[in-house]
């Protein structure tokens, strides 16, 4: 876990990176004595859930379990619900199953229970969840940090609780809610994350189920990023992800495209694979991209301990990403983050570069290039449509993003907040250094090791095929050499003849002709291998090998 309360650790419990994470497997046992789910909707027709923003570092939704309200971090990168009750544990039913959930940093273990759950305007009976009695392995005193557990917003197939229980007993909370509606087009949620300290923003954080936040309905006209096609392309079990635009994925502070080759073996040329994960405070990007954003800033210093760039807080940096032909600018208040009271070695107040080099969350299996966390998601209104993840008869799941950041307004916000209302952004102290003076952050030995492992693990099928071909070639060479030695080798063989010539080039044609002619004398009960010939002086010997 990172220092202070930054939950850079949260998700991807089902993602490969967390390589050891995806390797978690549990034996399947059939159990038929679980009670079926019962669903009801409250009288209110409002499907909106208020999200509490804790210091721009985590977003919390209130869920009631067994009559007790708990605060849960919303996490699009995982699918399981777990709780460490701050006081008395309500009445629940123990299923007799236990498991441990691993995350990028930290874990949560306990027993699987069922309980009546209320989320927004929905009630679900016999909802499965993980009752965690000791959450210290996940984070230091989570209750003081403002939450009591986590609710995964991924699909059923990503839930380890679902894998543990039989039938639909382990269905996720969202899946149980979706199953109430007969209209599969309602199987979506939307997320609107607010930004503390932004004078130009006038909305609160919200999550909706099966409806849109009023005023943001234009999201339906945005491109549908087909996450399923990316999953099929990569053959991985990740969920909310998309491809950047070709050769135009991420635009740096100088207005130029940051060039970077994807580490994903099957990614289309010029495109990067991006995971959208509300469990990460900061965006996780390749080190070269992070350096391209912050390495030319005057006074920027890379903090090797925390593995992020520290930047003067008055530095306005405009960065954007492109998905589906749409540009999504990131607010400069998010690009240079001032929420954690950072100071330099000499006591100067500094900010954190939110495009953090991807280290802990590095994909050892090469399944993605970047993770866009809260500092990006605050700049979009996101609709996550579960499609056939929730209903087999539906279309593929997809993701739609509506930009909520206006570049001009964001500029004015930054001037007001960071520059005291006086626009000095064009002053020489804020000018980027020339590209040839870009500073590159150091790569740790651990990171080098992970990069090497990724290079091997993500390409193992190609390495295996290459090794197999090599073995076959070596074996063929050995057989050929044996056949070229008189009186040794394959036993049943016959010298067809030889071609005497001083020119190897001429001999090749004559050799092929001789081999073809030799087919006429092959017994029908035997299989002849031809083309095994070797040079002996200026004679090209041709052998025919019989396999009975």
C-alpha positions as CSV (number, residue, x, y, z in Angstrom):
1,X,0.0,0.0,0.0
2,X,1.2,3.5,-0.8
3,X,1.9,6.0,1.9
4,X,-1.0,8.0,3.4
5,X,-4.4,7.2,2.0
6,X,-3.9,6.9,-1.7
7,X,-5.5,3.6,-2.7
8,X,-3.3,3.0,-5.7
9,X,-3.7,-0.6,-4.7
10,X,-7.3,-1.4,-5.3
11,X,-8.2,-3.4,-8.2
12,X,-7.6,-5.9,-10.9
13,X,-8.1,-8.7,-8.5
14,X,-9.0,-10.6,-11.6
15,X,-6.4,-9.1,-13.8
16,X,-3.2,-10.8,-14.8
17,X,-0.8,-8.4,-13.0
18,X,-0.8,-8.7,-10.7
19,X,0.2,-12.1,-12.1
20,X,-0.1,-13.9,-8.9
21,X,-3.6,-12.5,-8.6
22,X,-4.9,-14.1,-11.7
23,X,-3.3,-17.3,-10.7
24,X,-5.7,-17.7,-7.7
25,X,-7.8,-20.7,-8.3
26,X,-10.4,-22.4,-6.1
27,X,-11.8,-26.0,-6.3
28,X,-15.4,-26.2,-7.6
29,X,-17.8,-27.9,-5.3
30,X,-21.5,-28.4,-6.1
31,X,-23.8,-27.2,-3.3
32,X,-27.5,-27.1,-3.7
33,X,-28.7,-26.0,-0.3
34,X,-28.3,-22.2,-0.7
35,X,-31.5,-20.2,-0.6
36,X,-32.5,-18.5,-3.9
37,X,-32.2,-14.7,-4.3
38,X,-35.2,-12.6,-3.7
39,X,-35.4,-9.1,-5.1
40,X,-37.6,-6.1,-4.6
41,X,-37.4,-2.5,-5.4
42,X,-38.1,0.3,-3.0
43,X,-40.9,2.7,-3.7
44,X,-38.5,5.3,-4.9
45,X,-37.9,5.3,-8.7
46,X,-34.6,7.1,-8.3
47,X,-31.7,4.8,-9.3
48,X,-29.1,7.4,-8.4
49,X,-26.6,6.8,-5.6
50,X,-24.6,9.6,-4.1
51,X,-20.8,9.0,-4.0
52,X,-18.7,10.5,-1.2
53,X,-15.5,12.0,-2.5
54,X,-12.7,11.5,0.0
55,X,-9.9,14.0,-0.9
56,X,-10.1,13.1,-4.6
57,X,-8.5,9.8,-3.6
58,X,-11.4,7.5,-3.2
59,X,-15.2,7.4,-4.0
60,X,-17.5,5.8,-1.5
61,X,-21.0,4.4,-1.9
62,X,-23.2,3.5,1.1
63,X,-24.6,0.0,1.1
64,X,-26.9,-1.5,3.8
65,X,-26.1,-5.0,4.9
66,X,-28.3,-6.7,7.4
67,X,-29.7,-3.4,8.5
68,X,-26.3,-1.8,9.0
69,X,-25.0,0.8,6.7
70,X,-21.4,0.5,5.5
71,X,-19.1,2.6,3.4
72,X,-17.7,0.8,0.4
73,X,-15.1,1.9,-2.2
74,X,-16.5,1.6,-5.7
75,X,-14.2,-0.5,-7.9
76,X,-14.7,-1.1,-11.6
77,X,-11.6,-3.3,-11.7
78,X,-12.9,-6.2,-9.6
79,X,-16.2,-8.0,-9.0
80,X,-16.4,-9.0,-5.3
81,X,-18.1,-7.4,-2.3
82,X,-16.3,-7.5,1.0
83,X,-16.9,-5.8,4.3
84,X,-15.1,-5.3,7.6
85,X,-17.8,-4.1,9.9
86,X,-16.7,-1.2,12.0
87,X,-18.7,-2.3,15.0
88,X,-21.2,-5.2,15.6
89,X,-21.6,-7.7,12.8
90,X,-25.3,-8.0,11.8
91,X,-27.0,-11.3,11.5
92,X,-25.8,-13.2,8.5
93,X,-25.7,-16.8,7.2
94,X,-22.3,-18.5,6.9
95,X,-22.0,-20.5,3.7
96,X,-19.1,-22.6,5.0
97,X,-16.8,-21.2,2.3
98,X,-13.8,-19.0,2.7
99,X,-11.3,-17.3,0.4
100,X,-8.7,-14.6,0.1
101,X,-9.0,-11.8,-2.4
102,X,-5.7,-10.3,-3.7
103,X,-5.3,-6.9,-5.2
104,X,-2.4,-5.0,-6.8
105,X,-1.3,-4.2,-3.3
106,X,-2.9,-5.8,-0.3
107,X,-5.5,-8.5,0.3
108,X,-8.7,-9.3,2.1
109,X,-9.6,-12.7,3.4
110,X,-12.5,-14.2,5.4
111,X,-15.6,-16.3,5.1
112,X,-18.4,-16.0,2.6
113,X,-21.8,-15.1,4.2
114,X,-25.2,-14.1,2.8
115,X,-27.3,-11.2,4.0
116,X,-30.1,-8.9,2.9
117,X,-28.5,-6.0,1.0
118,X,-29.9,-2.6,0.1
119,X,-28.1,-0.6,-2.6
120,X,-29.7,2.6,-3.8
121,X,-33.4,1.8,-4.4
122,X,-32.9,-1.9,-4.6
123,X,-33.1,-4.7,-2.0
124,X,-31.5,-8.1,-2.6
125,X,-32.1,-11.0,-0.2
126,X,-29.4,-13.6,0.4
127,X,-26.6,-11.5,-1.2
128,X,-23.2,-13.2,-1.0
129,X,-20.3,-11.2,0.4
130,X,-17.0,-11.8,2.1
131,X,-17.0,-11.1,5.8
132,X,-13.5,-9.8,6.6
133,X,-12.7,-9.8,10.3
134,X,-9.1,-8.4,9.9
135,X,-8.6,-5.8,7.1
136,X,-5.0,-4.9,8.1
137,X,-3.6,-6.7,5.2
138,X,-5.5,-4.5,2.9
139,X,-4.7,-1.1,4.5
140,X,-3.9,0.5,7.8
141,X,-7.2,1.2,9.7
142,X,-9.5,1.5,6.8
143,X,-12.3,2.9,9.0
144,X,-10.2,6.0,9.8
145,X,-9.6,6.4,6.1
146,X,-13.4,6.6,5.5
147,X,-14.4,3.2,4.3
148,X,-15.4,-0.3,5.6
149,X,-14.9,-2.4,2.5
150,X,-15.2,-2.6,-1.3
151,X,-17.8,-3.2,-3.9
152,X,-16.6,-4.6,-7.2
153,X,-18.5,-3.4,-10.2
154,X,-17.1,-6.0,-12.6
155,X,-19.2,-8.8,-14.1
156,X,-20.0,-12.2,-12.6
157,X,-17.3,-14.0,-14.5
158,X,-14.7,-11.9,-12.6
159,X,-16.0,-12.7,-9.1
160,X,-14.2,-15.2,-7.0
161,X,-17.2,-15.5,-4.7
162,X,-19.2,-16.5,-7.7
163,X,-16.6,-19.2,-8.5
164,X,-16.8,-20.5,-5.0
165,X,-20.6,-21.0,-4.7
166,X,-22.8,-23.1,-6.9
167,X,-25.5,-21.8,-9.3
168,X,-26.4,-18.2,-8.9
169,X,-25.8,-18.2,-5.1
170,X,-22.6,-16.2,-5.6
171,X,-23.9,-13.6,-8.1
172,X,-22.6,-10.1,-7.7
173,X,-24.8,-7.5,-6.2
174,X,-25.2,-5.7,-9.6
175,X,-26.0,-9.0,-11.4
176,X,-28.8,-9.6,-8.9
177,X,-30.1,-6.1,-9.4
178,X,-30.0,-6.5,-13.2
179,X,-31.9,-9.8,-13.0
180,X,-34.9,-7.9,-11.7
181,X,-35.5,-6.2,-14.9
182,X,-36.9,-8.0,-18.0
183,X,-35.4,-5.3,-20.2
184,X,-31.7,-6.2,-20.8
185,X,-31.1,-2.7,-22.2
186,X,-31.2,-1.5,-18.5
187,X,-28.2,-3.6,-17.6
188,X,-25.9,-0.6,-17.2
189,X,-24.5,1.7,-14.6
190,X,-23.0,5.2,-15.0
191,X,-20.3,7.0,-13.0
192,X,-19.9,10.7,-12.5
193,X,-17.0,11.6,-10.3
194,X,-16.7,15.1,-8.9
195,X,-13.5,17.0,-8.2
196,X,-12.9,18.7,-4.9
197,X,-11.3,22.1,-5.1
198,X,-12.6,23.0,-8.6
199,X,-14.5,26.3,-8.6
200,X,-15.9,25.5,-12.1
201,X,-17.7,22.3,-11.2
202,X,-21.2,22.3,-9.9
203,X,-22.2,18.6,-9.5
204,X,-21.7,15.9,-6.8
205,X,-20.4,12.5,-7.4
206,X,-23.1,10.0,-8.5
207,X,-23.5,6.5,-9.6
208,X,-26.7,5.4,-11.3
209,X,-28.2,2.0,-12.2
210,X,-30.3,1.7,-15.4
211,X,-30.6,5.4,-15.8
212,X,-28.6,8.5,-16.8
213,X,-27.6,11.5,-14.7
214,X,-29.9,14.4,-15.8
215,X,-28.1,16.8,-18.1
216,X,-25.6,14.1,-19.3
217,X,-27.9,12.2,-21.6
218,X,-25.7,13.1,-24.6
219,X,-23.4,10.2,-23.5
220,X,-25.7,7.9,-25.6
221,X,-24.4,9.6,-28.7
222,X,-20.8,8.8,-27.9
223,X,-18.9,6.0,-29.6
224,X,-19.5,2.6,-28.1
225,X,-16.1,1.2,-27.2
226,X,-16.7,-2.5,-27.6
227,X,-14.8,-4.0,-24.6
228,X,-15.7,-7.6,-25.6
229,X,-13.8,-7.4,-28.9
230,X,-10.7,-6.3,-27.0
231,X,-11.2,-9.2,-24.6
232,X,-11.4,-11.7,-27.5
233,X,-8.4,-10.1,-29.2
234,X,-6.2,-10.4,-26.1
235,X,-7.6,-13.7,-24.8
236,X,-7.6,-12.2,-21.3
237,X,-10.2,-11.9,-18.5
238,X,-10.0,-8.2,-18.0
239,X,-13.1,-6.1,-18.3
240,X,-13.6,-2.4,-18.8
241,X,-10.9,-1.6,-21.3
242,X,-10.6,-0.1,-24.8
243,X,-8.1,0.7,-27.5
244,X,-6.7,4.2,-28.1
245,X,-7.0,5.7,-31.5
246,X,-4.3,4.6,-34.0
247,X,-1.1,6.6,-33.8
248,X,-3.0,9.2,-31.8
249,X,-3.5,7.7,-28.4
250,X,-2.2,10.2,-25.9
251,X,-1.3,13.9,-26.5
252,X,1.4,15.4,-24.3
253,X,1.8,18.9,-22.8
254,X,3.6,20.1,-26.0
255,X,0.6,19.2,-28.1
256,X,2.4,16.3,-29.8
257,X,1.5,12.6,-29.8
258,X,3.5,10.6,-27.3
259,X,4.8,7.7,-29.3
260,X,4.9,4.4,-27.5
261,X,4.7,0.8,-28.8
262,X,2.3,-1.4,-27.0
263,X,3.6,-4.3,-24.9
264,X,0.4,-6.3,-25.7
265,X,1.5,-8.9,-28.4
266,X,-1.8,-8.8,-30.2
267,X,-2.6,-5.1,-30.0
268,X,-3.2,-3.5,-33.3
269,X,-0.4,-1.4,-34.7
270,X,-0.2,2.1,-33.2
271,X,-2.8,1.4,-30.5
272,X,-2.6,1.1,-26.8
273,X,-4.7,-1.1,-24.5
274,X,-6.3,1.0,-21.7
275,X,-8.0,-0.3,-18.6
276,X,-10.5,2.0,-16.8
277,X,-10.3,1.4,-13.1
278,X,-12.0,3.5,-10.4
279,X,-9.9,1.7,-7.8
280,X,-6.7,3.6,-8.7
281,X,-6.2,7.2,-7.5
282,X,-3.6,7.9,-10.1
283,X,-3.3,6.8,-13.7
284,X,-0.7,4.1,-14.3
285,X,1.2,4.5,-17.5
286,X,4.5,3.3,-19.1
287,X,7.5,5.0,-17.6
288,X,8.4,6.6,-21.0
289,X,4.9,8.2,-21.2
290,X,5.2,9.5,-17.6
291,X,8.6,10.9,-18.4
292,X,7.3,12.6,-21.6
293,X,4.7,14.4,-19.6
294,X,6.8,15.5,-16.6
295,X,10.4,15.1,-17.6
296,X,10.6,18.5,-19.4
297,X,9.1,20.5,-16.5
298,X,11.4,22.9,-14.8
299,X,11.9,21.9,-11.2
300,X,10.2,18.5,-11.5
301,X,11.9,15.8,-9.4
302,X,11.3,12.0,-9.6
303,X,10.6,10.5,-6.2
304,X,12.1,7.0,-6.4
305,X,10.6,6.0,-3.0
306,X,7.0,6.7,-3.9
307,X,7.6,6.1,-7.7
308,X,6.0,9.3,-9.0
309,X,7.0,12.7,-10.3
310,X,6.8,15.7,-8.0
311,X,6.0,18.9,-9.9
312,X,5.8,22.6,-9.0
313,X,2.1,23.1,-8.3
314,X,1.8,26.2,-10.6
315,X,2.8,24.1,-13.6
316,X,-0.2,23.9,-16.0
317,X,0.0,20.8,-18.2
318,X,-2.6,19.9,-20.7
319,X,-2.8,16.2,-21.6
320,X,-5.5,14.3,-23.5
321,X,-6.4,10.9,-24.7
322,X,-8.3,9.7,-27.8
323,X,-10.8,6.9,-27.9
324,X,-13.2,6.1,-30.8
325,X,-12.2,9.3,-32.6
326,X,-13.1,11.5,-29.6
327,X,-10.6,13.6,-27.7
328,X,-10.8,13.6,-23.9
329,X,-8.8,16.3,-22.2
330,X,-7.6,15.9,-18.7
331,X,-8.1,18.8,-16.3
332,X,-4.7,20.4,-15.4
333,X,-5.8,20.2,-11.7
334,X,-5.8,16.4,-12.2
335,X,-2.6,16.2,-14.2
336,X,-0.7,17.9,-11.4
337,X,-2.4,16.8,-8.2
338,X,-2.3,18.9,-5.0
339,X,-4.3,16.8,-2.6
340,X,-1.7,15.2,-0.4
341,X,0.5,18.0,1.0
342,X,3.8,16.9,-0.6
343,X,7.0,18.8,0.1
344,X,10.5,18.6,-1.5
345,X,13.7,17.8,0.5
346,X,14.1,21.6,1.1
347,X,10.6,22.0,2.3
348,X,9.1,23.5,-0.9
349,X,5.4,22.6,-1.5
350,X,5.1,20.3,-4.4
351,X,2.4,18.4,-6.3
352,X,2.2,14.9,-7.7
353,X,2.2,14.0,-11.3
354,X,-0.9,11.9,-11.6
355,X,0.4,9.9,-14.7
356,X,2.4,7.6,-12.5
357,X,4.9,5.1,-14.0
358,X,3.3,1.7,-13.9
359,X,5.3,-0.4,-11.5
360,X,3.2,-2.3,-8.9
361,X,0.3,-2.7,-11.4
362,X,2.7,-3.7,-14.3
363,X,1.1,-6.4,-16.5
364,X,3.4,-9.4,-16.4
365,X,1.3,-11.1,-19.0
366,X,1.3,-8.1,-21.3
367,X,-2.5,-7.7,-21.3
368,X,-2.7,-3.9,-21.1
369,X,-0.5,-0.8,-21.4
370,X,-2.2,1.7,-19.1
371,X,-4.7,2.0,-16.3
372,X,-6.9,5.2,-16.2
373,X,-7.8,5.8,-12.6
374,X,-9.8,8.4,-10.8
375,X,-7.7,11.3,-12.0
376,X,-8.8,10.5,-15.6
377,X,-12.3,9.3,-14.7
378,X,-13.1,12.7,-13.1
379,X,-12.9,14.1,-16.7
380,X,-15.6,11.9,-18.2
381,X,-19.2,10.7,-17.5
382,X,-18.8,7.0,-18.0
383,X,-21.5,4.5,-18.9
384,X,-20.7,0.8,-18.4
385,X,-23.1,-1.4,-20.3
386,X,-22.8,-5.1,-19.2
387,X,-24.6,-6.5,-22.2
388,X,-24.3,-10.3,-22.3
389,X,-22.2,-10.3,-19.1
390,X,-25.5,-9.9,-17.3
391,X,-27.9,-11.4,-19.9
392,X,-26.8,-14.1,-22.4
393,X,-29.3,-12.8,-24.9
394,X,-27.9,-9.3,-25.0
395,X,-25.3,-7.7,-27.3
396,X,-21.7,-7.4,-26.3
397,X,-20.8,-5.1,-23.4
398,X,-19.5,-1.7,-24.2
399,X,-18.2,1.5,-22.6
400,X,-19.3,5.1,-23.5
401,X,-17.4,8.2,-22.4
402,X,-18.7,11.8,-22.4
403,X,-16.1,14.4,-21.8
404,X,-16.9,16.7,-18.9
405,X,-13.8,18.9,-19.2
406,X,-13.8,22.1,-21.3
407,X,-10.2,23.1,-22.0
408,X,-10.8,26.9,-21.7
409,X,-12.8,26.6,-18.5
410,X,-10.2,24.2,-17.0
411,X,-7.5,26.8,-17.8
412,X,-9.5,29.4,-15.9
413,X,-10.0,27.0,-13.0
414,X,-6.3,26.4,-12.8
415,X,-5.4,30.1,-12.9
416,X,-7.9,30.8,-10.0
417,X,-6.8,27.8,-7.8
418,X,-3.0,27.6,-8.4
419,X,-2.0,31.1,-9.6
420,X,-4.1,33.2,-7.3
421,X,-6.3,34.5,-10.2
422,X,-3.4,36.0,-12.2
423,X,-2.6,34.1,-15.4
424,X,1.2,33.6,-15.5
425,X,1.1,30.4,-17.5
426,X,3.1,32.0,-20.3
427,X,5.9,33.0,-18.0
428,X,9.4,31.6,-18.8
429,X,9.4,29.6,-15.5
430,X,6.6,27.4,-16.7
431,X,8.0,26.8,-20.2
432,X,8.8,23.2,-21.0
433,X,12.5,22.3,-21.5
434,X,13.6,21.4,-25.0
435,X,12.9,17.7,-25.8
436,X,16.6,16.9,-25.9
437,X,16.8,18.0,-22.2
438,X,14.0,15.7,-21.1
439,X,14.9,14.0,-17.8
440,X,14.3,10.3,-17.6
441,X,13.3,8.7,-14.3
442,X,15.5,5.8,-13.1
443,X,14.3,2.2,-13.6
444,X,14.6,0.1,-10.5
445,X,16.1,-3.5,-10.6
446,X,12.7,-4.8,-9.6
447,X,11.0,-3.0,-12.6
448,X,13.7,-4.4,-15.0
449,X,12.9,-7.9,-13.7
450,X,9.2,-7.4,-14.3
451,X,9.8,-6.1,-17.8
452,X,11.9,-9.1,-18.5
453,X,9.3,-11.4,-17.1
454,X,6.6,-9.7,-19.2
455,X,8.7,-10.1,-22.3
456,X,8.9,-13.9,-21.7
457,X,5.4,-14.6,-20.2
458,X,3.4,-12.5,-22.8
459,X,5.1,-14.2,-25.7
460,X,5.4,-17.8,-24.4
461,X,3.3,-19.3,-27.2
462,X,5.7,-17.8,-29.8
463,X,8.7,-18.9,-27.8
464,X,7.3,-22.4,-27.5
465,X,6.6,-22.7,-31.2
466,X,10.1,-21.3,-31.9
467,X,11.7,-23.9,-29.6
468,X,9.7,-26.7,-31.2
469,X,10.8,-25.7,-34.6
470,X,14.4,-25.5,-33.4
471,X,14.2,-29.0,-31.9
472,X,12.7,-30.3,-35.2
473,X,15.4,-28.7,-37.2
474,X,18.2,-30.1,-35.0
475,X,16.6,-33.5,-35.1
476,X,16.3,-33.4,-38.9
477,X,20.0,-32.3,-39.1
478,X,21.1,-35.2,-36.9
479,X,19.1,-37.6,-39.0
480,X,20.6,-36.1,-42.2
481,X,24.1,-36.4,-40.8
482,X,23.5,-40.0,-39.8
483,X,22.2,-40.8,-43.3
484,X,25.3,-39.3,-44.8
485,X,27.6,-41.7,-42.9
486,X,28.0,-45.0,-44.8
487,X,27.0,-48.0,-42.8
488,X,25.5,-46.0,-39.9
489,X,22.1,-44.5,-39.1
490,X,18.6,-45.6,-40.0
491,X,19.1,-49.3,-40.9
492,X,16.7,-49.8,-43.8
493,X,18.1,-47.5,-46.4
494,X,19.2,-47.6,-49.9
495,X,21.7,-45.5,-51.8
496,X,19.8,-44.4,-54.9
497,X,22.9,-43.1,-56.6
498,X,25.1,-40.1,-56.9
499,X,25.6,-37.1,-59.2
500,X,29.2,-36.3,-60.0
501,X,29.7,-32.7,-60.8
502,X,32.0,-29.8,-60.1
503,X,29.1,-27.4,-59.7
504,X,26.9,-27.6,-56.7
505,X,24.3,-25.3,-58.3
506,X,24.0,-27.7,-61.3
507,X,24.0,-30.7,-59.0
508,X,21.0,-29.4,-57.1
509,X,18.7,-29.6,-60.2
510,X,20.0,-33.0,-61.2
511,X,19.6,-34.2,-57.6
512,X,16.0,-33.2,-57.5
513,X,15.4,-35.0,-60.8
514,X,17.0,-38.1,-59.4
515,X,15.0,-38.0,-56.3
516,X,11.7,-37.6,-58.2
517,X,12.7,-40.5,-60.5
518,X,13.4,-42.7,-57.5
519,X,9.7,-42.5,-56.5
520,X,9.0,-45.2,-59.2
521,X,10.9,-47.8,-57.3
522,X,9.4,-47.2,-53.9
523,X,7.6,-50.4,-52.6
524,X,3.9,-49.7,-52.0
525,X,4.2,-51.3,-48.5
526,X,6.8,-48.8,-47.4
527,X,7.1,-45.1,-46.9
528,X,10.0,-43.4,-48.6
529,X,11.8,-40.3,-47.3
530,X,13.6,-38.5,-50.0
531,X,15.8,-35.5,-50.2
532,X,18.3,-36.8,-47.7
533,X,21.6,-36.1,-49.4
534,X,25.1,-35.1,-48.5
535,X,28.2,-33.9,-50.1
536,X,31.2,-36.2,-50.3
537,X,33.9,-34.5,-52.3
538,X,32.2,-33.5,-55.6
539,X,29.6,-36.2,-55.4
540,X,26.1,-35.5,-54.2
541,X,24.8,-38.7,-52.6
542,X,21.1,-39.3,-52.6
543,X,19.6,-41.6,-50.0
544,X,16.2,-43.2,-49.8
545,X,15.1,-44.2,-46.4
546,X,12.3,-46.8,-45.9
547,X,10.0,-46.9,-42.9
548,X,8.0,-50.2,-42.7
